[in-house]
Amino acid sequence: MEDHSVDDDNSSILSSSPANSPVMDRNPSPPPDREGEQDGEKVDAIGDTVYSKHWLFSTLTRLIQIVSEQNTGDSDGQMQLPEEDEDELCKIWDMAMDKDVAGFLQEFKAADILLGVIAKSRCPRLTEICVGILGNIACFPDTCLTLSQNNDLGVVLLLLLGDTDPPTLLETSRLLLTCVSQSDVSSLWLERVRQQTSVCSSLCFIMCSSTNMDLLVKVGELVDKLFDLDEELMKTWVTAGSQPSDEDKEEGERRLDVASSLLEAAKQLRSESPEGLEVYLHALQLLTTIHHGIQTLAVAGGTGQALWTFLCEVVCEDLCQPDDPPLVLQEQKSLLVHALAVLSVLYACQDQEAEHSKADTLLPLVGSMLRVLQYHREYQVSSGHKEKKDGQEKEEEEEKVDEQLQALIQTTAEFLSDIITDLTKDAVSELVARGYLTEKTCLSAVGSMLPQFSPAVQRLVFMLSEADPQLADTVTKEFPVSLGPSWSTSPPLPSPD
């Protein structure tokens, strides 16, 4: 897929035209004032703005003329948008960020005009601008409701996901995300997505082939939102990817599946956009909450194995490194909790001969989880000596942050206890030898696992009693860990799932 640069503010629902000032959150300059119309300015103004109704009518009329001229030409190829026309249309794009303007455009039936232009356009830039204008109109609940009730527009927008122009795809994805994120109309859009089977394959193709970071992030946000809102849709898409259609079989092609597409996009975003990577890891975590998703990832030699390798690299090489300060957990907690949650499911559902059981990937992962728990303990100690800022708002914010961090610690402790249950004495000795299992990391891990995961702690202490008796003795002095007669020999490993 061809990659086009798009200057788009992904942190905001509103979108400004790439052609205008880099100050994206300001209103555009109004059209030139007409002298001698001071008394008529209020009549001509849109709402409480200084924007001119007459100018807007004229520009929309010109828009219709542009697309008519394109379709009367002899050429069947793409057309270019004249610079002057592009500048004028981009003003409307930016003006639509204003609620009064968006409402006026809706009253003027601008959505029908823009839909007609999109359907006939042979100019990618013109299509992008029209979708961008609609995207800004949809940012307000009332206008979004009216737009969403236009069935023809809904069909065209979903079909646009199969377009080849990245800027158009970016604006289309942004518009769809805006609509499905509004509770009043989300069910209407979800039904359309379920009915339009091409949506899944179009989004998977973008995730697998695009190198446009802005587009990948926005598509990831859209897929993540769809999965979060509609579990049945997620099941359908997962199943569709694993079962090729009759047409695919005749052409000898395998349909792109959702899991591998999400993974491919995550690989692209790994070094470029931590925020984008977080979106994709959350979508992958949602896949692991349904049986169909787990089944897909559990297939030997399939996406699950590749996903395990990728997530191990992210956790062990990119996050929570030995030279990082403990405070890094606050910055990376979302990435870590999503990655470890997916890894824990992969570990539980694959057999002992799979990639995750090999020491070259498993032991560094254990080392990273031990470091997470160590940094959490050190962060608690250091933050306990700091004066808390006054104000109820700050206290509520700290409480929310603590809940997010606690989710990471709970996930890490549970996953670590599962692995410890399967570790051999040799593996524990190797953890000690590599410096992963030290006094600091061991005490932090045991403190986090007790009392909920006492059997795993007992097994760890038992194996340490032979691998590193001094460390085992340190643990038993710090925590009340008792080893009964049943631990005189190593307990058998559980049979593979």
C-alpha positions in Angstrom: 0.0 0.0 0.0 1.3 3.4 -0.9 2.3 5.5 2.1 1.3 9.2 2.2 2.3 11.6 4.9 -0.7 12.8 6.9 -0.4 15.6 9.5 -3.2 14.4 11.7 -3.7 15.0 15.4 -4.4 11.5 16.7 -5.0 12.7 20.2 -8.1 14.5 19.3 -11.4 13.5 17.8 -11.5 16.6 15.8 -9.5 16.7 12.6 -7.9 19.7 10.8 -7.0 19.8 7.2 -3.3 19.0 6.6 -3.0 22.0 4.3 -3.5 24.6 7.0 -1.6 26.0 9.9 0.3 23.5 12.2 -1.7 25.0 15.1 -4.4 22.4 14.8 -6.7 23.5 17.6 -7.3 27.1 16.5 -10.3 28.2 14.3 -9.3 29.0 10.7 -9.3 32.5 9.5 -12.7 33.5 8.2 -13.3 34.2 4.5 -12.4 37.8 3.5 -14.8 40.3 4.8 -17.0 42.1 2.2 -17.0 45.9 2.7 -20.2 47.7 3.2 -22.1 44.8 4.9 -21.7 45.7 8.5 -25.5 45.7 9.1 -25.9 42.4 7.2 -23.0 40.6 8.9 -25.1 39.2 11.8 -27.6 37.9 9.3 -25.0 36.3 7.2 -23.0 34.9 10.1 -23.4 31.2 11.1 -24.6 31.1 14.7 -22.3 33.1 17.0 -19.4 32.7 14.6 -17.9 35.1 12.1 -18.2 32.6 9.3 -20.3 33.6 6.3 -23.3 31.6 5.2 -23.0 33.1 1.7 -19.4 32.0 1.4 -20.2 28.5 2.6 -23.1 28.2 0.1 -20.8 29.4 -2.7 -18.0 26.9 -1.8 -20.4 23.9 -1.6 -21.8 24.9 -4.9 -18.3 25.0 -6.3 -17.7 21.6 -4.8 -20.6 20.1 -6.8 -19.2 21.9 -9.9 -15.7 20.4 -9.4 -16.9 16.8 -9.3 -19.2 17.4 -12.3 -16.3 18.7 -14.3 -14.2 15.7 -13.3 -16.9 13.3 -14.6 -17.4 15.1 -17.9 -13.7 14.6 -18.8 -12.4 11.9 -21.1 -9.8 10.6 -18.7 -10.7 7.6 -16.5 -7.7 8.1 -14.2 -7.3 10.0 -11.0 -7.9 13.8 -11.1 -6.0 16.6 -9.3 -7.7 19.1 -7.2 -6.9 22.8 -8.1 -4.9 24.4 -5.3 -7.4 27.3 -4.9 -10.3 24.9 -4.6 -8.4 22.8 -2.2 -7.7 25.7 0.1 -11.3 26.8 0.1 -12.6 23.3 0.9 -10.0 22.9 3.6 -11.5 26.0 5.2 -14.8 24.2 5.4 -13.0 21.2 6.9 -11.6 23.3 9.7 -14.8 25.3 10.1 -16.7 22.1 10.8 -14.8 21.9 14.1 -17.2 24.6 15.3 -20.5 23.2 16.7 -22.6 26.0 15.1 -21.0 25.4 11.7 -21.4 21.7 12.0 -25.1 22.2 12.8 -25.6 24.6 10.0 -23.9 22.2 7.5 -26.3 19.5 8.7 -29.3 21.7 8.2 -28.1 22.6 4.8 -28.0 18.9 3.9 -24.2 19.1 3.4 -24.0 15.4 4.2 -26.0 14.5 1.1 -23.8 16.8 -1.0 -20.6 15.3 0.4 -21.9 11.8 -0.1 -22.6 12.5 -3.7 -19.2 13.9 -4.2 -17.5 11.0 -2.5 -19.5 8.5 -4.7 -18.4 10.3 -7.9 -15.0 11.6 -7.0 -11.9 10.5 -9.0 -9.6 12.7 -6.9 -8.2 11.1 -3.7 -7.6 14.5 -2.1 -11.1 15.6 -2.7 -12.5 12.3 -1.2 -10.2 12.8 1.9 -11.4 16.3 2.5 -15.1 15.4 2.2 -14.7 12.5 4.6 -12.7 14.8 6.9 -15.6 17.3 6.9 -18.0 14.6 7.8 -15.7 13.4 10.5 -15.8 16.8 12.2 -19.6 17.1 11.8 -19.9 13.8 13.6 -18.0 15.0 16.6 -21.2 16.5 18.1 -24.0 14.2 19.4 -26.9 15.8 17.5 -25.2 16.0 14.2 -23.7 12.6 14.6 -27.2 11.2 15.2 -28.4 12.7 12.0 -25.4 11.5 10.0 -25.7 8.0 11.4 -29.3 7.7 10.3 -28.2 8.2 6.6 -28.1 4.5 5.5 -26.5 5.3 2.1 -23.7 7.2 3.8 -23.1 4.3 6.2 -22.8 1.9 3.3 -20.4 4.1 1.3 -18.1 4.8 4.4 -17.7 1.1 5.1 -16.9 0.4 1.5 -14.3 3.2 1.6 -12.3 1.0 4.0 -11.3 -0.9 0.8 -9.8 2.3 -0.7 -6.1 2.4 -1.6 -5.4 6.0 -0.5 -3.9 6.2 3.1 -5.2 9.7 3.9 -8.7 8.8 2.9 -8.5 5.6 4.9 -7.3 7.6 7.9 -10.2 10.0 7.8 -12.7 7.2 7.1 -11.4 5.3 10.2 -11.5 8.4 12.3 -15.1 9.1 11.3 -16.2 5.5 12.0 -14.4 5.5 15.3 -16.1 8.7 16.3 -19.5 7.3 15.4 -19.1 3.9 17.2 -17.8 5.7 20.3 -21.1 7.6 20.7 -23.5 5.5 22.7 -26.6 6.9 21.0 -25.6 5.5 17.6 -23.0 2.8 18.3 -25.5 0.0 18.0 -26.6 1.2 14.5 -23.0 1.2 13.3 -22.2 -2.1 14.8 -25.2 -3.6 12.9 -23.9 -2.2 9.7 -20.4 -3.5 10.4 -21.8 -7.0 11.0 -23.8 -6.9 7.8 -20.9 -5.6 5.6 -18.5 -8.6 5.6 -15.8 -6.7 3.6 -15.0 -4.6 6.7 -13.1 -7.3 8.4 -10.9 -8.2 5.4 -10.4 -4.5 4.6 -9.1 -3.7 8.1 -7.0 -6.8 8.2 -5.4 -5.8 4.9 -4.6 -2.3 6.2 -3.0 -3.8 9.4 -0.9 -6.2 7.4 0.3 -4.0 4.6 0.3 -0.3 5.7 3.5 1.4 6.9 1.6 4.6 7.7 1.8 4.9 11.5 -1.1 7.4 11.9 -3.3 5.1 9.9 -2.3 2.0 11.8 -3.0 3.6 15.1 -6.4 4.8 14.1 -7.4 1.5 12.6 -6.2 -0.2 15.7 -8.3 2.1 17.8 -11.3 1.3 15.6 -10.8 -2.5 15.8 -10.2 -2.3 19.6 -13.4 -0.3 20.1 -15.4 -2.7 17.9 -14.2 -5.7 19.9 -14.8 -4.0 23.2 -18.4 -3.2 22.3 -19.4 -6.4 20.5 -18.0 -9.8 21.6 -20.2 -11.6 19.0 -18.6 -9.5 16.2 -15.1 -10.4 17.5 -16.1 -14.1 17.5 -17.4 -13.8 13.9 -14.2 -12.1 12.7 -11.9 -14.6 14.4 -13.9 -17.6 13.0 -14.0 -16.0 9.5 -10.2 -15.7 9.4 -9.7 -19.4 10.2 -12.2 -20.6 7.7 -11.5 -19.5 4.1 -14.5 -18.8 1.9 -15.3 -20.8 -1.3 -14.0 -18.0 -3.4 -10.7 -18.0 -1.5 -10.4 -21.8 -1.9 -10.9 -21.5 -5.7 -8.2 -18.8 -5.9 -5.9 -20.8 -3.7 -5.6 -17.9 -1.2 -6.0 -17.9 2.6 -8.1 -15.1 4.1 -6.2 -12.7 6.3 -7.0 -13.5 10.0 -7.5 -11.0 12.7 -4.9 -12.2 15.1 -2.0 -12.3 12.7 -3.1 -8.9 11.3 -3.1 -7.3 14.8 0.3 -8.9 15.4 1.8 -7.5 12.1 0.6 -4.0 12.9 1.9 -4.2 16.5 5.4 -5.1 15.0 5.2 -2.0 12.8 4.3 0.2 15.8 6.7 -1.3 18.3 9.5 1.2 17.9 7.5 4.1 16.5 4.4 4.5 18.7 4.1 3.1 22.3 0.6 4.4 22.4 -0.3 2.6 19.2 1.3 -0.6 20.4 -0.7 -0.4 23.6 -3.9 -0.2 21.5 -3.0 -3.4 19.6 -2.0 -5.3 22.7 -5.3 -4.5 24.3 -7.1 -5.7 21.2 -5.1 -8.9 21.3 -5.9 -9.3 25.0 -9.6 -9.0 24.2 -9.1 -12.0 21.8 -7.9 -14.1 24.7 -11.1 -13.4 26.6 -13.2 -15.6 24.2 -12.9 -19.3 23.5 -12.6 -18.9 19.7 -9.7 -16.5 20.2 -7.8 -18.8 22.5 -8.4 -21.7 20.1 -6.9 -19.7 17.2 -3.8 -18.7 19.2 -3.3 -22.3 20.5 -2.8 -23.9 17.1 0.7 -25.3 16.9 3.0 -23.3 14.8 0.4 -20.6 14.3 0.0 -17.0 15.3 0.2 -17.9 19.0 3.8 -18.9 18.8 4.8 -15.9 16.8 2.9 -13.7 19.2 4.7 -15.3 22.2 8.1 -14.6 20.7 7.1 -11.0 19.9 5.7 -10.2 23.3 8.7 -11.8 25.0 10.9 -9.4 23.0 8.8 -6.4 23.9 8.7 -7.2 27.6 12.3 -8.4 27.9 14.0 -5.9 25.6 11.9 -2.7 25.6 10.2 -2.5 29.0 11.3 -2.3 32.7 15.0 -2.7 32.0 17.7 -3.2 34.7 19.0 0.4 34.3 15.5 1.9 34.5 14.3 3.7 37.7 11.3 2.1 39.6 9.1 5.0 38.4 9.2 3.5 34.9 6.3 1.2 36.0 4.0 4.2 36.0 4.9 4.9 32.4 4.8 1.4 31.1 2.2 -0.3 33.3 -0.5 -0.4 30.5 1.8 -2.0 28.0 3.1 -4.5 30.6 -0.3 -5.6 31.9 -1.6 -6.2 28.3 1.5 -8.0 27.2 1.8 -10.2 30.3 -2.0 -11.0 30.3 -1.7 -12.3 26.7 1.5 -14.2 27.5 -0.1 -15.9 30.5 -3.0 -17.2 28.3 -0.5 -18.4 25.7 1.5 -20.2 28.4 -1.5 -21.9 29.8 -3.0 -23.1 26.5 0.1 -24.4 24.7 1.9 -27.7 25.3 5.3 -28.1 27.0 7.1 -28.6 23.7 6.1 -25.2 22.4 8.3 -22.2 22.2 7.3 -20.8 25.5 8.8 -23.7 27.4 12.3 -23.1 26.1 14.8 -21.6 28.6 16.1 -19.0 26.1 12.7 -17.2 26.1 11.1 -18.4 29.4 13.9 -17.5 31.8 14.5 -13.9 30.6 10.7 -13.5 30.8 10.7 -14.7 34.4 13.6 -12.3 35.1 11.5 -9.4 33.7 8.5 -10.3 35.9 10.8 -10.5 39.0 12.1 -7.1 38.1 8.5 -5.7 37.8 7.7 -6.9 41.3 11.0 -5.6 42.6 10.4 -2.1 41.1 6.9 -2.1 42.5 8.2 -2.7 46.0 10.9 -0.1 45.7 8.4 2.4 44.2 6.1 1.8 47.2 9.0 2.4 49.6 10.1 5.6 47.9 6.6 7.0 47.5 5.9 6.3 51.1 8.5 8.9 52.1 7.1 11.6 49.8 4.5 14.1 51.0 1.2 13.7 49.4 -0.2 16.7 47.6 -3.3 18.3 49.0 -6.6 18.3 47.4 -9.4 15.7 46.9 -8.9 15.8 43.1 -5.2 14.7 43.5 -6.2 11.9 45.9 -8.8 10.6 43.5 -6.2 10.6 40.7 -3.7 8.7 42.8 -6.3 6.1 43.6 -7.0 5.5 39.9 -3.3 5.2 39.2 -2.9 2.7 42.0 -5.8 0.6 40.6 -4.0 0.4 37.3 -0.7 -0.5 38.9 -2.4 -3.1 41.1 -3.8 -4.8 38.0 -0.2 -5.2 36.7 1.1 -6.6 39.9 -1.8 -9.0 40.2 -1.3 -10.2 36.6 2.5 -10.5 37.1 2.2 -12.4 40.4 -0.4 -14.9 39.0 1.6 -15.5 35.9 4.8 -15.9 37.8 3.2 -18.4 40.2 2.0 -20.5 37.2 5.5 -20.7 35.8 7.2 -21.4 39.1 4.8 -24.4 39.5 6.4 -25.9 36.3 10.0 -24.9 36.9 12.6 -27.6 37.5 15.5 -27.3 40.1 17.9 -26.8 37.2 15.8 -23.9 35.9 15.8 -22.3 39.3 19.5 -22.7 39.5 19.9 -21.1 36.1 17.8 -18.1 37.3 20.1 -17.7 40.2 23.2 -18.1 38.0 22.0 -15.5 35.5 21.3 -13.0 38.2 17.5 -12.9 37.7 16.8 -14.5 41.1 18.5 -12.3 43.7 17.7 -11.5 47.3 15.9 -8.3 46.2 13.8 -9.9 43.4 13.1 -13.0 45.4 11.8 -11.1 48.5 9.7 -8.8 46.3 8.2 -11.7 44.4 7.4 -13.7 47.5 5.8 -10.7 49.1 3.6 -10.1 46.1 2.6 -13.8 45.7 1.7 -14.3 49.4 -0.8 -15.3 50.6 -2.8 -15.9 47.4 -0.2 -18.1 45.7 1.3 -19.9 48.7 1.8 -23.3 46.9 4.0 -21.6 44.3 6.0 -19.8 47.0 6.5 -23.1 48.9 7.7 -24.8 45.7 10.1 -22.0 45.0 11.6 -22.1 48.5 11.9 -25.8 48.3 13.9 -25.7 45.1 16.0 -22.8 46.4 16.9 -24.9 49.4 19.1 -26.9 47.0 19.9 -24.3 44.4 20.8 -21.5 46.8 20.3 -22.5 50.5 21.3 -19.1 51.8 18.7 -17.4 49.7 16.0 -19.9 50.8 16.9 -19.2 54.4 16.6 -15.5 53.8 13.1 -15.9 52.4 11.9 -18.1 55.3 13.2 -15.6 57.8 11.3 -12.8 56.1 8.1 -14.6 55.4 6.2 -17.4 57.2 6.8 -20.1 54.6 6.5 -23.7 56.0 7.6 -26.8 54.1 5.6 -29.8 55.2 6.5 -33.5 54.6 5.0 -33.5 51.2 7.9 -31.3 50.0 10.6 -33.8 50.8 10.6 -34.6 47.2 9.8 -32.4 44.2 6.1 -32.5 43.4 5.3 -33.8 39.9 4.8 -31.3 37.1 1.2 -30.9 36.0 0.2 -32.6 32.8 0.0 -30.3 29.8 -3.4 -28.8 29.0 
